[in-house]
Amino acid sequence: MGTVPIAGIAAAVICGLLFLLAIVFLLYKVYRRKCSSQSKYERIGKDSKLSPPMLKIEGKGMTPPTLDIKPVQFTVPPTTPTREIQDFRMSTLASQERTADAGIMNNGVGSDSESNSPVPSRRSSVTEIPGAYVLGEINPQLYKIQDDEEENNYFPEDHTGRIWFAVEYEHEAERLVVSLIKAKNLPSRVLGSVNQCDPLVKIFLLPDERRHLQSKLRRKTTNPKFDESFVFQVTYKALLQRTLRLTVCDVDRSKKHKVIGHVLLALKDVDFDGNEKVVMWRDLEKDVTETVSEKGDIEFSLGYNGDLERLTAKVLGAKGLPKPEGHTSLDTYVKVSLLHINKVMKTKKTSVIKRSTDPVFNEFFYLKVSSEQLDTTSLSIAVMRHAPGVKGDKQIGRVVVGPFMYARGKELEHWNDMCSNQKELVTYWHSLT
């Protein structure tokens, strides 16, 4: 009975020692984990001293290197502009607004008084003519004319008005720019009044009278300012055969256009070689004689039927054909040629009209053209002088109509109108070149 308590005591002592050893082991593990989680810089205390690396220089002993480390200042930029930046921005915007307001006041916008240079309009005219459109507002400095005191303000009796305008041809773009500036001394509907006239200007490129461009209406003034620009797409070769006509009209209360007068300008007489704007003035004339091109003009119709893949050409007539030297009469016919990629595919001729410089043909021609070939097909209309007994007839002039690859100006416009209005005949006058 006495051995049992001794064995229990020994077992308890052994268990206690094992328990103490386990606690010591756990504390040691915790301490090692804590030491391993610290970086090498954290383990170095403030009091710990590291010996600097030693440099050995030949002929001298071991000397520690000296390091001169200077602090670098660093600031984070503000996320919002400072007060000084905001003040600078506000002052800049205010100065720009004052400059813009001063420019408007100097140009005289909103003033009723007449200035030396035309005031640009805020709006532009609208036109529906293909190949002709409004260019934009006029810069008065580019069209500056003489002061009123220096202008020729002498108006003779029965004077119907005077108009100022400018013309310019842009060779690279192949377009004619016509700029209306102003008009003076237009007649009033009420004698002795200066505000009973509502004028506008119609612009034509003869011999085409069917289409024109038109300025905006100016109300209650006999001295209107227009300040509008218009563009006509035309080749330089065809331009020399055209005549510019300006027709000034007065619009009454019933919206009827009463013609005040016309101005004609043969464009072949204008020097366009300098690529500069030519500013001029002309007196209006009540009756004008319209001129034709040197080689004459021809009228014909074109139509296309996509269902039948058929192109119809109707040669109507010609006018103003020149007579050959030494001859009192002229025998002519028209040759119609269909070209595909500049290769003649088919040629047809009208009958010969004898002894007439203004022949009338009224003949139809039907040509087979598929819709896929329209972009590579052109039509040549040539007026030929018939000379019996002479080998070969001479060409008086011709017109080539077709897509953009082969034609420009009114010839291109005629072709596009034909394609846009299928199954209809589209009629144009063209100048022979």
C-alpha positions in Angstrom: 0.0 0.0 0.0 3.0 2.3 0.6 4.4 2.1 -2.9 1.3 3.5 -4.7 1.7 7.1 -3.5 5.4 7.2 -4.4 4.7 6.1 -8.0 2.0 8.7 -8.3 4.2 11.4 -7.0 7.0 10.5 -9.4 4.5 10.5 -12.3 3.2 14.0 -11.3 6.7 15.4 -11.1 7.6 14.0 -14.5 4.4 15.5 -16.0 5.2 18.9 -14.4 8.7 18.9 -15.9 7.4 18.0 -19.3 4.8 20.8 -19.1 7.4 23.4 -18.1 9.6 22.2 -21.0 6.7 22.6 -23.4 6.0 26.2 -22.2 9.7 27.1 -22.6 9.7 25.6 -26.1 6.6 27.6 -27.1 8.0 30.8 -25.8 11.2 30.2 -27.7 9.2 29.6 -31.0 7.3 32.8 -30.5 10.5 34.8 -29.9 12.1 33.4 -33.1 9.0 34.2 -35.2 9.0 37.7 -33.9 12.7 38.2 -34.7 12.3 36.8 -38.2 9.4 39.1 -39.1 11.6 42.2 -38.5 13.8 43.6 -41.3 17.5 44.0 -40.9 17.0 47.8 -40.5 14.5 47.3 -37.6 16.9 44.9 -35.8 19.5 47.6 -35.8 18.9 49.7 -32.7 19.7 53.2 -32.2 22.5 52.3 -29.9 24.0 49.7 -32.2 27.0 50.8 -34.1 28.1 49.5 -37.4 31.6 49.9 -38.4 31.9 51.7 -41.8 33.6 49.8 -44.6 37.3 50.3 -44.7 39.1 51.4 -47.8 42.7 50.4 -48.4 44.7 52.9 -50.4 48.1 52.0 -51.7 50.8 53.5 -49.5 48.3 54.5 -46.8 46.5 52.8 -44.0 42.8 51.8 -43.7 40.6 54.9 -43.8 36.8 55.0 -43.5 35.1 56.8 -46.4 33.1 60.0 -45.7 29.6 60.3 -47.1 27.9 63.7 -47.6 24.1 63.1 -47.9 22.0 66.2 -48.4 18.2 66.2 -47.9 16.1 66.6 -51.0 12.9 68.6 -50.6 9.7 67.1 -52.1 6.2 68.7 -52.3 3.0 67.2 -53.7 1.3 69.5 -56.2 -2.2 70.7 -55.1 -5.1 68.9 -56.6 -7.1 72.1 -57.1 -5.7 75.4 -58.6 -4.4 78.0 -56.2 -5.9 81.3 -55.8 -3.2 83.0 -57.8 -3.8 80.6 -60.8 -7.5 81.2 -60.6 -7.0 85.0 -60.6 -4.6 84.7 -63.6 -7.2 82.6 -65.6 -10.0 85.0 -64.9 -7.9 88.0 -65.9 -7.0 86.3 -69.2 -10.6 85.5 -70.0 -11.7 89.1 -69.2 -9.0 90.6 -71.5 -10.0 88.3 -74.4 -13.7 89.4 -74.0 -12.7 93.0 -74.0 -10.6 92.5 -77.1 -13.5 90.8 -78.9 -16.0 93.5 -77.9 -13.5 96.2 -79.1 -13.2 94.4 -82.5 -17.0 94.3 -82.9 -17.3 98.0 -82.1 -14.5 98.9 -84.5 -16.2 97.0 -87.3 -19.4 99.0 -86.7 -21.7 96.0 -86.3 -25.3 97.2 -85.6 -24.6 100.7 -86.8 -26.9 102.3 -89.2 -24.3 104.7 -90.6 -22.5 103.8 -93.8 -18.8 102.8 -93.3 -16.0 102.6 -95.7 -15.9 98.8 -95.9 -18.8 96.5 -96.1 -20.0 94.9 -92.9 -20.1 91.1 -93.1 -23.5 89.4 -92.7 -24.2 86.9 -90.0 -26.2 84.7 -92.3 -25.5 83.3 -95.7 -27.7 82.8 -98.7 -29.0 79.3 -99.6 -28.9 78.0 -103.2 -30.1 74.7 -104.7 -27.9 74.8 -107.8 -25.5 71.8 -108.1 -21.9 73.0 -108.6 -22.8 76.6 -107.4 -23.1 77.6 -103.8 -22.5 80.3 -101.2 -18.9 80.6 -100.2 -19.4 82.5 -97.0 -19.1 86.0 -95.5 -16.9 88.7 -97.1 -13.8 89.9 -95.2 -14.2 93.7 -95.6 -10.4 94.2 -95.7 -10.1 92.1 -98.8 -12.7 94.2 -100.7 -11.8 97.6 -99.4 -12.8 100.3 -101.8 -12.4 104.1 -101.8 -14.0 106.4 -99.3 -17.3 107.9 -100.2 -15.6 111.3 -100.8 -13.2 109.7 -103.3 -15.8 107.5 -105.0 -17.4 108.7 -108.2 -20.8 109.7 -106.8 -21.8 111.5 -110.0 -25.0 110.0 -111.3 -26.3 111.2 -114.7 -29.9 111.8 -115.4 -32.2 108.8 -115.8 -29.7 106.8 -113.8 -31.1 103.4 -112.7 -28.4 102.5 -110.1 -24.8 101.4 -109.7 -23.5 98.1 -108.3 -20.1 97.2 -106.8 -18.9 93.6 -107.0 -15.8 91.4 -107.2 -14.8 88.4 -109.2 -12.0 85.8 -108.6 -11.1 82.5 -110.2 -9.4 79.8 -108.2 -7.5 77.7 -110.8 -6.7 74.8 -108.5 -10.4 74.3 -107.4 -11.7 75.3 -110.8 -14.4 77.7 -109.4 -15.5 81.2 -110.0 -16.2 83.3 -106.9 -18.6 86.3 -107.4 -18.9 88.7 -104.4 -21.7 91.3 -104.2 -20.6 94.3 -102.2 -23.2 97.1 -102.4 -25.4 99.2 -104.7 -26.3 102.9 -104.8 -28.9 105.2 -106.3 -31.5 102.6 -107.0 -34.9 104.0 -108.0 -37.6 104.2 -105.3 -41.2 103.1 -105.9 -42.3 106.5 -104.4 -40.8 109.6 -106.0 -38.7 111.5 -103.5 -38.4 108.7 -101.0 -35.3 106.7 -100.2 -36.8 103.8 -98.4 -39.4 102.5 -100.8 -37.2 99.9 -102.5 -36.6 96.2 -101.5 -33.8 95.1 -103.8 -32.1 91.7 -104.4 -29.6 90.5 -107.1 -29.8 87.5 -109.4 -26.6 86.1 -110.7 -26.4 84.3 -114.1 -23.6 82.6 -116.1 -24.8 83.0 -119.6 -25.8 81.4 -121.9 -27.5 79.4 -119.1 -30.6 81.4 -118.2 -32.6 78.6 -116.6 -30.6 78.6 -113.4 -29.3 81.4 -111.3 -28.1 82.3 -107.8 -29.9 85.0 -105.7 -28.8 87.3 -102.9 -30.8 87.9 -99.7 -33.5 90.6 -99.8 -32.6 94.1 -98.5 -35.6 96.0 -97.2 -36.5 99.7 -97.5 -33.2 101.0 -98.9 -32.0 102.4 -102.2 -28.4 102.0 -101.2 -28.2 98.4 -100.1 -25.2 96.5 -98.8 -25.1 92.8 -99.7 -21.7 91.4 -98.5 -22.4 88.0 -100.0 -20.2 85.6 -102.0 -21.3 82.9 -104.5 -19.4 80.1 -106.2 -19.8 78.6 -109.7 -18.0 75.4 -110.5 -16.6 75.9 -114.0 -13.4 75.0 -115.9 -11.1 77.8 -117.0 -11.5 76.9 -120.6 -15.3 77.1 -120.3 -15.1 80.3 -118.2 -13.6 82.2 -121.1 -16.8 81.4 -123.1 -19.2 82.6 -120.3 -20.7 86.0 -119.6 -21.6 87.1 -116.0 -24.9 88.9 -115.7 -26.2 90.6 -112.6 -29.9 91.5 -112.5 -31.1 93.8 -109.8 -34.8 93.5 -108.9 -37.2 95.3 -106.7 -39.7 93.1 -104.7 -43.0 94.8 -104.1 -45.6 94.0 -101.5 -47.2 91.3 -103.7 -43.8 89.5 -103.9 -43.4 90.3 -107.6 -39.9 90.9 -108.9 -39.6 94.1 -110.9 -36.4 94.3 -112.9 -34.4 97.5 -112.2 -31.5 96.8 -114.5 -28.7 94.5 -115.6 -24.9 94.4 -115.7 -23.1 92.2 -118.2 -19.4 91.2 -117.9 -17.6 89.1 -120.5 -15.3 87.0 -118.4 -12.8 86.6 -121.1 -12.0 90.3 -120.6 -11.1 89.8 -117.0 -7.5 89.1 -116.0 -7.6 86.0 -113.8 -3.9 85.1 -114.2 -2.9 87.0 -111.0 -5.1 84.9 -108.7 -6.4 88.1 -107.2 -9.8 89.5 -106.5 -10.9 92.1 -109.1 -13.2 94.7 -107.6 -15.2 96.9 -110.0 -18.4 98.8 -110.3 -20.9 99.1 -113.2 -24.0 101.2 -113.9 -27.2 99.3 -114.4 -28.7 99.1 -117.9 -32.4 98.5 -118.6 -31.8 96.7 -121.9 -28.7 94.6 -122.5 -27.7 92.5 -125.4 -26.7 89.0 -124.4 -23.6 87.7 -125.9 -22.8 84.1 -126.9 -19.5 82.3 -127.0 -17.1 82.8 -129.9 -17.8 79.3 -131.3 -21.5 79.4 -130.5 -23.8 77.5 -128.2 -25.7 74.2 -128.5 -28.8 73.0 -126.7 -29.5 69.3 -126.1 -31.3 67.0 -123.7 -30.1 63.9 -121.9 -32.1 61.1 -120.2 -31.3 57.7 -118.8 -33.5 54.7 -118.2 -31.9 52.3 -115.8 -34.6 49.6 -116.4 -33.8 49.5 -120.2 -30.1 50.5 -119.7 -30.6 53.1 -122.3 -29.2 56.7 -122.6 -31.2 59.1 -124.7 -29.7 62.2 -126.3 -31.9 64.8 -128.1 -30.1 67.4 -130.1 -32.3 70.5 -130.2 -30.3 73.2 -131.9 -27.5 75.7 -131.9 -27.0 79.4 -132.1 -24.3 81.9 -132.9 -22.2 79.6 -135.0 -19.4 81.5 -136.8 -19.2 81.6 -140.5 -16.0 80.6 -142.2 -14.0 83.3 -143.8 -15.0 84.0 -147.4 -18.3 82.2 -147.1 -21.8 83.7 -146.8 -23.5 80.5 -145.7 -22.9 77.6 -143.3 -24.0 74.0 -143.5 -23.8 72.1 -140.3 -24.6 68.9 -138.6 -24.0 67.4 -135.1 -22.0 64.3 -134.3 -22.8 62.4 -131.1 -20.1 60.0 -129.9 -20.4 57.6 -126.9 -17.0 57.1 -125.1 -16.1 54.4 -122.6 -12.9 55.1 -120.8 -12.0 57.6 -123.5 -12.5 55.0 -126.2 -15.2 55.7 -128.9 -17.8 53.0 -128.8 -20.4 54.4 -131.1 -21.0 57.5 -133.3 -24.2 58.9 -134.7 -24.9 62.0 -136.8 -27.8 64.3 -137.4 -29.0 65.5 -140.8 -27.3 68.5 -142.4 -28.9 71.8 -141.9 -28.0 74.2 -144.8 -27.3 77.9 -144.8 -28.0 78.7 -141.1 -25.9 79.9 -138.2 -28.7 79.0 -135.9 -29.7 75.5 -137.0 -32.6 73.5 -135.4 -32.2 69.7 -135.4 -34.7 68.1 -133.0 -33.3 64.6 -133.4 -33.2 61.7 -130.9 -30.4 59.2 -130.4 -30.6 56.0 -128.3 -27.4 54.5 -126.9 -26.9 51.3 -124.9 -25.2 52.0 -121.5 -25.4 49.8 -118.4 -25.8 51.3 -115.0 -22.3 50.0 -114.0 -20.7 51.9 -116.9 -22.2 55.3 -116.1 -19.2 56.3 -114.0 -16.7 55.5 -116.8 -18.8 56.8 -119.8 -18.9 60.2 -121.4 -20.7 61.8 -124.3 -19.1 64.1 -126.9 -21.5 66.5 -128.8 -19.6 68.1 -131.7 -20.9 70.6 -134.2 -19.4 69.9 -137.6 -19.2 72.2 -140.7 -20.2 70.3 -143.8 -18.2 71.1 -146.8 -19.3 69.2 -149.9 -16.5 68.4 -152.3 -13.8 68.8 -149.6 -12.2 65.8 -148.0 -13.1 65.7 -144.3 -15.5 68.0 -142.5 -14.1 70.5 -140.0 -15.2 70.7 -136.3 -16.6 74.1 -135.2 -16.7 73.2 -131.5 -17.8 70.5 -129.1 -19.0 69.7 -125.6 -18.1 66.7 -123.4 -20.5 65.8 -120.7 -19.9 63.0 -118.2 -19.0 62.1 -114.6 -16.3 63.9 -112.6 -13.6 61.9 -114.3 -14.3 63.6 -117.7 -16.2 66.8 -117.1 -16.4 69.8 -114.8 -18.8 72.7 -114.3 -22.1 72.8 -116.1 -21.2 69.7 -118.2 -20.8 67.7 -115.0 -23.9 69.2 -113.6 -25.9 68.2 -116.7 -24.7 64.6 -116.3 -25.5 64.5 -112.6 -29.0 65.9 -113.2 -29.6 63.2 -115.8 -28.5 60.4 -113.3 -30.6 61.9 -110.6 -33.8 62.4 -112.7 -34.0 59.1 -114.5 -36.6 58.6 -117.2 -36.8 62.4 -117.7 -35.1 64.5 -120.3 -32.9 67.2 -118.8 -32.2 70.2 -121.1 -29.1 72.5 -121.0 -27.4 75.1 -123.1 -23.7 74.6 -123.4 -20.9 76.8 -124.9 -18.9 75.2 -127.6 -15.1 74.9 -127.0 
